[in-house]
């Protein structure tokens, strides 16, 4: 198990960022799966973001913890809040799964 500080992961589609996940710390298992503390996830959907800078995010989410699967799926866990700048709405829940294939 590896422990990292200032963890950041960006998923791109044809070179264009679709989301960015960052956390102050992460534990990476040999399988490639990661456990994050205090994660923040920014989504860049619906338009062509030129970088994964949070100021360009269409929506952003935070949680107490997150699990990143080897498949690229992400589970945000505990006090999850996702705010959409585009739709001007906020979602609050205890668990949210991001399916990387959709």
Steps between C-alpha positions, in 0.01 A plus 500: 500500500638838398405825672501823301454866583335751264334230286346603166348293219356628170287299259503616139302409190693559176734733688220710655458482880169350617576503874772568754520339844735636766562440869755601761592133549444158342582137564570301182463120509713272278183437293499870402194581708524810721342621824486879537436729795308828447469458121380772264378405152450749216296409191559656158202363308291662232769718347863497392711588804855583397650396834399320818508826696219514757393848381381334175294230676131464420443336839703406806456246777656428837473223760666366813667216305517348153589165348647489149458163329746355250217536243506879547170503690496730804291470818463820702406406858368692800350851497511515119414839349497561124428853375424574136595844376317438173170378648530714815413201719652304789476128574564367852528128578705250698631308197547580134652272236654642183494238225791572266339312211197733479 
